Amino acid sequence: MTDAYDAVVVGAGPAGLNAALVLGGADRRVLLLDGGPPRNVRAQAAHGVFTRDGVTPTHLKTIGLADLAPYPVTVVPQLAREAAFTSDGFALRLEGMWVRSQRLLLATGVRDVLPTLPGLRERWGKTVHHCPYCDGWPNRDARLGVLGSGQEGHHLALSVRSWSDEVTLLTDGPDELTAEQRLDLQRVGITVQTGRLLRLAGREDVRVRFRGGGDLCLDALFLNPTQQQCSTLPAALGCDLNDKSRVVVNENGMTSVRGVWAAGDMTGAPQYVMSAASGGMTAAVSLNTTLIHEEVRRMGAAFHKSPDEGPEGKAS
């Protein structure tokens, strides 16, 4: 063991950066493990971000890292390879060394698993998008497409319709819609194309080419990709996961494992920059509160129930 910290924050997206900022501001010795570029690195701009609307995700992260400078936060450009329980917290294996920590806050996010449609990956974050709240405004009143079927396609198409009245739902085969869902789309003027997709082309626009022939020209395409956890740490530590493999947390960001918190997209929270940052702060405050309880009680002071205690005041 080479070093000991009050808390290790794993992941330096909006959730992890804000958690490290809050913990550093509480005068905690913090290690922030930065695993690399943010998930939305290919996005042209981040929207809905208070005081930073329109900034690129990379620049937003640069600002976030710079904000940590006054605080006792050490940033290391790698993620934990392994975690183990110790008598007083956790041990994490980094490249070439182990570190110890009383508490652990996971903010490693999720990974988008894109459809294998040729040409889609090259346009991801440019003309193909995930979130209309992030990329709807730049594409307002444009020719928009939604890739999806069934309930998910129905929901996303109706949502995207708020930014443009020219929306096409591309189902890439049978639409899997109910009769009522088809009527819903028809009522608001959304066209449904069930043809099988061959590939995407285009530079400033999206040219959809169908297997049976024919093209459709769009300005932007939206879809909800499948997602996976970026890190194996939650499962390795025994954290409860839901049916979508998201880490289960309570209102304070606490996982089912005592001493471990999680925040951001990995928990199934709304996938917006501000939501992730908010979750990071909530988890950091809860984590720090448990440290405060331990400290004052060691000095004999009475205090209200700690966030990690059960109804009888015992550690849960």
C-alpha positions as a Markdown table, in Angstrom:
| # | Residue | x | y | z |
|---|---|---|---|---|
| 1 | Met | 0.0 | 0.0 | 0.0 |
| 2 | Thr | 1.5 | 3.3 | -1.0 |
| 3 | Asp | -1.2 | 5.9 | -0.1 |
| 4 | Ala | -4.3 | 6.3 | 2.0 |
| 5 | Tyr | -7.3 | 8.6 | 1.2 |
| 6 | Asp | -10.5 | 9.6 | 2.7 |
| 7 | Ala | -12.3 | 8.8 | -0.5 |
| 8 | Val | -11.5 | 7.5 | -4.0 |
| 9 | Val | -13.7 | 8.7 | -6.8 |
| 10 | Val | -13.6 | 6.4 | -9.8 |
| 11 | Gly | -14.5 | 8.2 | -13.0 |
| 12 | Ala | -14.1 | 11.8 | -14.1 |
| 13 | Gly | -17.2 | 12.6 | -15.9 |
| 14 | Pro | -19.7 | 15.3 | -14.6 |
| 15 | Ala | -20.7 | 13.0 | -11.7 |
| 16 | Gly | -17.1 | 12.2 | -10.6 |
| 17 | Leu | -15.8 | 15.7 | -11.1 |
| 18 | Asn | -18.5 | 17.3 | -9.0 |
| 19 | Ala | -18.2 | 14.6 | -6.3 |
| 20 | Ala | -14.4 | 15.2 | -6.1 |
| 21 | Leu | -15.1 | 19.0 | -6.0 |
| 22 | Val | -17.5 | 18.7 | -3.1 |
| 23 | Leu | -15.3 | 16.2 | -1.2 |
| 24 | Gly | -12.2 | 18.4 | -1.8 |
| 25 | Gly | -14.2 | 21.4 | -0.5 |
| 26 | Ala | -14.9 | 19.4 | 2.6 |
| 27 | Asp | -11.2 | 19.2 | 3.2 |
| 28 | Arg | -11.1 | 15.5 | 2.4 |
| 29 | Arg | -8.0 | 13.8 | 0.9 |
| 30 | Val | -9.4 | 12.6 | -2.4 |
| 31 | Leu | -8.1 | 10.5 | -5.2 |
| 32 | Leu | -9.9 | 11.0 | -8.5 |
| 33 | Leu | -9.3 | 8.3 | -11.1 |
| 34 | Asp | -9.7 | 9.7 | -14.6 |
| 35 | Gly | -10.3 | 6.9 | -17.2 |
| 36 | Gly | -10.1 | 9.2 | -20.2 |
| 37 | Pro | -12.4 | 11.1 | -22.6 |
| 38 | Pro | -16.0 | 11.6 | -21.6 |
| 39 | Arg | -18.7 | 9.3 | -23.1 |
| 40 | Asn | -20.1 | 12.3 | -25.1 |
| 41 | Val | -16.7 | 13.3 | -26.4 |
| 42 | Arg | -17.9 | 13.2 | -30.0 |
| 43 | Ala | -20.8 | 15.5 | -29.4 |
| 44 | Gln | -20.5 | 19.0 | -30.9 |
| 45 | Ala | -21.7 | 20.8 | -27.8 |
| 46 | Ala | -23.3 | 20.2 | -24.4 |
| 47 | His | -26.7 | 21.8 | -23.9 |
| 48 | Gly | -28.8 | 22.4 | -20.9 |
| 49 | Val | -25.6 | 23.1 | -18.8 |
| 50 | Phe | -26.0 | 26.0 | -16.5 |
| 51 | Thr | -23.5 | 28.8 | -17.3 |
| 52 | Arg | -21.7 | 26.6 | -19.9 |
| 53 | Asp | -24.4 | 26.0 | -22.5 |
| 54 | Gly | -22.9 | 25.1 | -25.9 |
| 55 | Val | -19.4 | 24.2 | -24.6 |
| 56 | Thr | -17.8 | 21.1 | -26.0 |
| 57 | Pro | -17.8 | 18.1 | -23.6 |
| 58 | Thr | -14.0 | 18.0 | -23.7 |
| 59 | His | -13.7 | 21.7 | -22.7 |
| 60 | Leu | -16.3 | 21.2 | -20.0 |
| 61 | Lys | -14.1 | 18.4 | -18.5 |
| 62 | Thr | -11.0 | 20.6 | -18.8 |
| 63 | Ile | -12.8 | 23.3 | -16.8 |
| 64 | Gly | -14.0 | 20.7 | -14.2 |
| 65 | Leu | -10.5 | 19.4 | -13.7 |
| 66 | Ala | -9.1 | 22.9 | -13.3 |
| 67 | Asp | -11.7 | 23.7 | -10.6 |
| 68 | Leu | -10.1 | 21.0 | -8.4 |
| 69 | Ala | -6.7 | 22.8 | -8.2 |
| 70 | Pro | -7.3 | 24.6 | -4.8 |
| 71 | Tyr | -8.4 | 21.4 | -3.1 |
| 72 | Pro | -6.7 | 18.3 | -1.7 |
| 73 | Val | -7.6 | 16.2 | -4.7 |
| 74 | Thr | -5.1 | 14.1 | -6.6 |
| 75 | Val | -6.0 | 13.2 | -10.2 |
| 76 | Val | -4.5 | 10.1 | -11.7 |
| 77 | Pro | -5.2 | 9.3 | -15.4 |
| 78 | Gln | -6.3 | 5.7 | -15.0 |
| 79 | Leu | -9.1 | 3.6 | -13.5 |
| 80 | Ala | -8.9 | 1.0 | -10.8 |
| 81 | Arg | -8.1 | -2.5 | -12.1 |
| 82 | Glu | -9.3 | -4.3 | -8.9 |
| 83 | Ala | -10.9 | -3.5 | -5.6 |
| 84 | Ala | -10.8 | -5.4 | -2.3 |
| 85 | Phe | -12.3 | -4.9 | 1.2 |
| 86 | Thr | -10.0 | -4.1 | 4.1 |
| 87 | Ser | -10.6 | -3.8 | 7.8 |
| 88 | Asp | -11.0 | 0.0 | 7.5 |
| 89 | Gly | -12.3 | 0.5 | 4.0 |
| 90 | Phe | -11.0 | -0.5 | 0.6 |
| 91 | Ala | -7.9 | -1.2 | -1.3 |
| 92 | Leu | -7.7 | -0.4 | -5.0 |
| 93 | Arg | -5.1 | -1.7 | -7.5 |
| 94 | Leu | -3.9 | 0.8 | -10.0 |
| 95 | Glu | -1.1 | 0.3 | -12.5 |
| 96 | Gly | 1.9 | -0.7 | -10.5 |
| 97 | Met | 0.5 | 0.1 | -7.0 |
| 98 | Trp | -2.3 | -0.3 | -4.5 |
| 99 | Val | -4.1 | 2.6 | -2.7 |
| 100 | Arg | -6.3 | 2.6 | 0.4 |
| 101 | Ser | -9.5 | 4.5 | 1.0 |
| 102 | Gln | -12.1 | 4.7 | 3.7 |
| 103 | Arg | -14.8 | 5.3 | 1.2 |
| 104 | Leu | -15.4 | 4.6 | -2.5 |
| 105 | Leu | -17.6 | 6.6 | -4.9 |
| 106 | Leu | -18.1 | 5.0 | -8.4 |
| 107 | Ala | -18.9 | 7.3 | -11.3 |
| 108 | Thr | -17.7 | 5.2 | -14.2 |
| 109 | Gly | -20.7 | 5.7 | -16.4 |
| 110 | Val | -22.0 | 3.4 | -19.2 |
| 111 | Arg | -20.9 | 2.5 | -22.7 |
| 112 | Asp | -23.2 | 3.0 | -25.7 |
| 113 | Val | -23.5 | -0.2 | -27.8 |
| 114 | Leu | -24.5 | 1.2 | -31.3 |
| 115 | Pro | -26.4 | -0.8 | -33.9 |
| 116 | Thr | -24.1 | -2.4 | -36.5 |
| 117 | Leu | -25.6 | -0.3 | -39.3 |
| 118 | Pro | -22.8 | 0.7 | -41.6 |
| 119 | Gly | -22.0 | 4.4 | -41.5 |
| 120 | Leu | -23.7 | 5.0 | -38.2 |
| 121 | Arg | -20.6 | 5.0 | -35.9 |
| 122 | Glu | -18.8 | 7.4 | -38.2 |
| 123 | Arg | -21.7 | 9.9 | -37.7 |
| 124 | Trp | -22.3 | 9.4 | -34.0 |
| 125 | Gly | -22.2 | 12.7 | -32.2 |
| 126 | Lys | -22.2 | 14.6 | -35.5 |
| 127 | Thr | -25.4 | 14.0 | -37.3 |
| 128 | Val | -26.6 | 10.9 | -35.3 |
| 129 | His | -27.6 | 11.6 | -31.7 |
| 130 | His | -28.9 | 10.1 | -28.5 |
| 131 | Cys | -30.6 | 12.9 | -26.7 |
| 132 | Pro | -33.0 | 15.5 | -28.2 |
| 133 | Tyr | -32.5 | 17.7 | -25.1 |
| 134 | Cys | -28.8 | 17.9 | -26.0 |
| 135 | Asp | -29.1 | 18.0 | -29.8 |
| 136 | Gly | -32.6 | 19.0 | -30.5 |
| 137 | Trp | -32.1 | 22.8 | -30.5 |
| 138 | Pro | -29.3 | 22.8 | -33.2 |
| 139 | Asn | -31.7 | 20.6 | -35.4 |
| 140 | Arg | -34.9 | 22.4 | -34.7 |
| 141 | Asp | -37.3 | 22.7 | -37.7 |
| 142 | Ala | -35.1 | 20.2 | -39.6 |
| 143 | Arg | -35.7 | 16.9 | -41.3 |
| 144 | Leu | -35.4 | 14.5 | -38.4 |
| 145 | Gly | -35.3 | 10.7 | -38.2 |
| 146 | Val | -35.8 | 8.4 | -35.3 |
| 147 | Leu | -34.3 | 4.8 | -35.5 |
| 148 | Gly | -36.4 | 2.4 | -33.4 |
| 149 | Ser | -39.5 | 0.3 | -33.1 |
| 150 | Gly | -42.2 | -0.6 | -30.7 |
| 151 | Gln | -42.8 | 1.4 | -27.5 |
| 152 | Glu | -39.3 | 2.8 | -27.6 |
| 153 | Gly | -39.5 | 4.1 | -31.1 |
| 154 | His | -43.0 | 5.4 | -30.5 |
| 155 | His | -41.9 | 7.3 | -27.4 |
| 156 | Leu | -38.7 | 8.8 | -28.9 |
| 157 | Ala | -40.5 | 9.8 | -32.2 |
| 158 | Leu | -43.2 | 11.7 | -30.2 |
| 159 | Ser | -40.5 | 13.4 | -28.1 |
| 160 | Val | -38.4 | 14.5 | -31.1 |
| 161 | Arg | -41.6 | 15.8 | -32.8 |
| 162 | Ser | -41.4 | 18.7 | -30.2 |
| 163 | Trp | -38.4 | 20.1 | -32.1 |
| 164 | Ser | -39.6 | 19.6 | -35.7 |
| 165 | Asp | -42.9 | 18.8 | -37.5 |
| 166 | Glu | -40.9 | 16.8 | -40.1 |
| 167 | Val | -40.1 | 13.5 | -38.4 |
| 168 | Thr | -39.8 | 10.0 | -39.8 |
| 169 | Leu | -39.7 | 6.9 | -37.7 |
| 170 | Leu | -37.3 | 4.3 | -39.3 |
| 171 | Thr | -38.1 | 0.8 | -37.9 |
| 172 | Asp | -35.6 | -1.2 | -40.0 |
| 173 | Gly | -38.2 | -4.0 | -40.4 |
| 174 | Pro | -41.6 | -4.7 | -38.8 |
| 175 | Asp | -42.6 | -1.7 | -36.7 |
| 176 | Glu | -43.8 | -3.7 | -33.7 |
| 177 | Leu | -46.3 | -0.9 | -33.0 |
| 178 | Thr | -49.8 | -1.4 | -31.7 |
| 179 | Ala | -52.7 | 0.0 | -33.8 |
| 180 | Glu | -53.2 | 2.8 | -31.3 |
| 181 | Gln | -49.5 | 3.7 | -31.5 |
| 182 | Arg | -49.6 | 3.9 | -35.3 |
| 183 | Leu | -52.6 | 6.2 | -34.9 |
| 184 | Asp | -50.7 | 8.4 | -32.5 |
| 185 | Leu | -47.9 | 8.9 | -35.0 |
| 186 | Gln | -50.3 | 9.5 | -37.8 |
| 187 | Arg | -52.2 | 12.1 | -35.7 |
| 188 | Val | -49.1 | 14.2 | -35.2 |
| 189 | Gly | -47.8 | 13.8 | -38.8 |
| 190 | Ile | -44.9 | 11.3 | -38.1 |
| 191 | Thr | -44.2 | 9.1 | -41.1 |
| 192 | Val | -43.3 | 5.4 | -40.5 |
| 193 | Gln | -40.7 | 3.7 | -42.8 |
| 194 | Thr | -40.4 | 0.0 | -42.3 |
| 195 | Gly | -37.9 | -0.8 | -45.0 |
| 196 | Arg | -34.7 | -2.5 | -44.0 |
| 197 | Leu | -31.7 | -0.2 | -43.8 |
| 198 | Leu | -28.6 | -0.8 | -45.9 |
| 199 | Arg | -26.3 | 2.0 | -44.6 |
| 200 | Leu | -26.0 | 5.6 | -43.8 |
| 201 | Ala | -24.1 | 8.1 | -45.9 |
| 202 | Gly | -23.7 | 11.9 | -46.3 |
| 203 | Arg | -21.4 | 14.5 | -44.7 |
| 204 | Glu | -23.5 | 17.5 | -43.5 |
| 205 | Asp | -26.7 | 15.5 | -43.7 |
| 206 | Val | -27.8 | 11.8 | -43.2 |
| 207 | Arg | -28.6 | 9.8 | -46.3 |
| 208 | Val | -30.4 | 6.7 | -45.4 |
| 209 | Arg | -30.1 | 3.9 | -48.0 |
| 210 | Phe | -32.6 | 1.1 | -48.0 |
| 211 | Arg | -31.9 | -2.6 | -48.9 |
| 212 | Gly | -34.6 | -2.7 | -51.5 |
| 213 | Gly | -33.4 | 0.5 | -53.1 |
| 214 | Gly | -34.2 | 4.2 | -52.5 |
| 215 | Asp | -32.8 | 6.9 | -50.2 |
| 216 | Leu | -34.1 | 9.2 | -47.6 |
| 217 | Cys | -32.3 | 12.5 | -46.8 |
| 218 | Leu | -32.4 | 13.7 | -43.2 |
| 219 | Asp | -30.6 | 16.5 | -41.4 |
| 220 | Ala | -30.2 | 14.4 | -38.2 |
| 221 | Leu | -31.1 | 11.0 | -36.8 |
| 222 | Phe | -31.9 | 10.1 | -33.2 |
| 223 | Leu | -31.9 | 6.7 | -31.4 |
| 224 | Asn | -31.6 | 5.1 | -28.0 |
| 225 | Pro | -28.7 | 2.7 | -28.1 |
| 226 | Thr | -28.3 | -0.3 | -25.8 |
| 227 | Gln | -25.9 | 0.4 | -23.0 |
| 228 | Gln | -23.5 | -1.5 | -20.7 |
| 229 | Gln | -21.6 | -0.7 | -17.6 |
| 230 | Cys | -18.1 | 0.7 | -18.3 |
| 231 | Ser | -16.7 | -0.9 | -15.2 |
| 232 | Thr | -16.8 | -4.3 | -13.6 |
| 233 | Leu | -16.2 | -2.9 | -10.1 |
| 234 | Pro | -19.8 | -2.6 | -9.1 |
| 235 | Ala | -20.4 | -6.3 | -9.8 |
| 236 | Ala | -17.1 | -7.3 | -8.3 |
| 237 | Leu | -17.8 | -5.5 | -5.1 |
| 238 | Gly | -21.3 | -7.1 | -4.8 |
| 239 | Cys | -23.4 | -4.0 | -5.5 |
| 240 | Asp | -27.0 | -4.7 | -6.4 |
| 241 | Leu | -27.9 | -4.2 | -10.1 |
| 242 | Asn | -31.3 | -3.8 | -11.6 |
| 243 | Asp | -32.7 | -5.7 | -14.6 |
| 244 | Lys | -30.9 | -3.2 | -16.9 |
| 245 | Ser | -27.6 | -3.7 | -15.1 |
| 246 | Arg | -27.7 | -0.3 | -13.5 |
| 247 | Val | -26.3 | 0.1 | -10.0 |
| 248 | Val | -29.1 | 0.3 | -7.5 |
| 249 | Val | -28.7 | 3.4 | -5.2 |
| 250 | Asn | -30.9 | 5.1 | -2.6 |
| 251 | Glu | -31.8 | 8.8 | -2.5 |
| 252 | Asn | -28.3 | 9.5 | -1.1 |
| 253 | Gly | -26.4 | 7.6 | -3.8 |
| 254 | Met | -25.6 | 4.8 | -1.5 |
| 255 | Thr | -25.3 | 1.3 | -3.0 |
| 256 | Ser | -26.2 | -1.9 | -1.3 |
| 257 | Val | -22.5 | -2.3 | -0.1 |
| 258 | Arg | -21.6 | -0.2 | 2.9 |
| 259 | Gly | -19.0 | 2.4 | 2.2 |
| 260 | Val | -19.7 | 2.4 | -1.6 |
| 261 | Trp | -21.6 | 5.2 | -3.4 |
| 262 | Ala | -22.4 | 5.5 | -7.1 |
| 263 | Ala | -23.6 | 8.4 | -9.2 |
| 264 | Gly | -24.3 | 9.4 | -12.8 |
| 265 | Asp | -25.4 | 7.3 | -15.8 |
| 266 | Met | -24.3 | 4.0 | -14.2 |
| 267 | Thr | -27.1 | 4.3 | -11.7 |
| 268 | Gly | -29.9 | 4.7 | -14.3 |
| 269 | Ala | -30.4 | 8.4 | -13.4 |
| 270 | Pro | -31.5 | 10.7 | -16.3 |
| 271 | Gln | -28.6 | 10.9 | -18.7 |
| 272 | Tyr | -28.0 | 14.7 | -18.7 |
| 273 | Val | -24.8 | 16.5 | -17.7 |
| 274 | Met | -26.5 | 18.4 | -15.0 |
| 275 | Ser | -28.3 | 15.3 | -13.6 |
| 276 | Ala | -25.0 | 13.5 | -13.4 |
| 277 | Ala | -23.3 | 16.5 | -11.7 |
| 278 | Ser | -26.2 | 16.7 | -9.2 |
| 279 | Gly | -26.0 | 13.0 | -8.4 |
| 280 | Gly | -22.3 | 13.4 | -7.8 |
| 281 | Met | -22.9 | 16.1 | -5.3 |
| 282 | Thr | -25.6 | 14.2 | -3.5 |
| 283 | Ala | -23.4 | 11.1 | -3.2 |
| 284 | Ala | -20.4 | 13.2 | -2.1 |
| 285 | Val | -22.4 | 15.0 | 0.7 |
| 286 | Ser | -23.8 | 11.7 | 1.9 |
| 287 | Leu | -20.3 | 10.1 | 1.9 |
| 288 | Asn | -18.8 | 13.0 | 3.8 |
| 289 | Thr | -21.6 | 13.0 | 6.3 |
| 290 | Thr | -20.7 | 9.4 | 7.3 |
| 291 | Leu | -17.1 | 10.5 | 7.8 |
| 292 | Ile | -18.3 | 13.4 | 10.0 |
| 293 | His | -20.3 | 11.1 | 12.1 |
| 294 | Glu | -17.4 | 8.8 | 12.7 |
| 295 | Glu | -15.1 | 11.7 | 13.7 |
| 296 | Val | -17.4 | 13.4 | 16.1 |
| 297 | Arg | -18.5 | 10.2 | 17.8 |
| 298 | Arg | -14.9 | 9.2 | 18.3 |
| 299 | Met | -14.6 | 12.5 | 20.3 |
| 300 | Gly | -17.7 | 11.6 | 22.3 |
| 301 | Ala | -20.2 | 14.0 | 20.7 |
| 302 | Ala | -23.8 | 13.2 | 20.1 |
| 303 | Phe | -25.1 | 13.5 | 16.5 |
| 304 | His | -28.2 | 12.6 | 14.5 |
| 305 | Lys | -28.4 | 9.3 | 12.7 |
| 306 | Ser | -25.7 | 8.8 | 10.0 |
| 307 | Pro | -26.9 | 8.1 | 6.4 |
| 308 | Asp | -25.3 | 4.6 | 6.6 |
| 309 | Glu | -27.1 | 3.6 | 9.8 |
| 310 | Gly | -30.3 | 1.6 | 10.2 |
| 311 | Pro | -33.3 | 2.5 | 12.3 |
| 312 | Glu | -31.6 | 1.5 | 15.5 |
| 313 | Gly | -28.6 | 3.6 | 14.9 |
| 314 | Lys | -26.5 | 0.6 | 13.8 |
| 315 | Ala | -24.4 | 0.5 | 10.7 |
| 316 | Ser | -26.4 | -1.0 | 7.8 |
